[in-house]
Amino acid sequence: MSILLVTSSPRGAASHSTRIATEFAEKLVAADPSNTLVVRDLVANPLPHIDADYATGIYTPIEARTQRQAEVVGVSDVVLDELFAADTVILATGFINFNISSTLKSWVDHIARSGRSFAYGENGPKGLVTGKKVYVVLASGGVYSEGAAVQFDHAIPYLRGVLGFLGMTDVDVIRIEGVSMGPDAVAAALAKATAKVDAVVAASRDVATAA
């Protein structure tokens, strides 16, 4: 199994989402040595925001692209190749201004390409990125999975929507909630997230053993 880990929090080593997602990926590899891991750190190596050269370049024949168009579309090609090669995708993000990080949004912009990751046909749009299992690891200062604050969670609905549009409908969410509510809340949130990770890893180990 090929695992793609995408991290995006600007908090570096202090990031709860990066920590849990990285531990998750490493545990999956340890559970089955045949698993491979590709890491894309969007903070250490941010993707360029899409611009005019990208917007025109993706619709320009390869041989007719300018050097700049070829460069920016080439970045998207690499990111898409990583995605298509993965069986399992782990996306890690902090909850920033009620949504995902801008670095992860840039990643989405590079993978959402007509003709590559989705296509339009007689029956409307069709996602072309299929057969993937996606886990979203989301860390937030408050609690947005329930209660009055649910209406402010634009991160998970957005990711489920755009990933589903591209064909990735099997999406599970691992939340690390309430991390701004004191040390006890942080410890509880990390423990809950780790327990969910461990349950997934245990299940994958059982599958590998049965195979």
Secondary structure, DSSP 8 states (H G I E B T S, - for coil): -EEEEEE--TTGGG-HHHHHHHHHHHHHHHH-TT-EEEEEETTTS------HHHHHHTTS-GGG--HHHHHHHHHHHHHHHHHHH-SEEEEEEE-BTTB--HHHHHHHHHH--BTTTEEEETTEEEE---S-EEEEEEE-SS--SSSGGGGG--HHHHHHHHHHHTT---EEEEEE--TTS-HHHHHHHHHHHHHHHHHHHHHHHHHHHH-
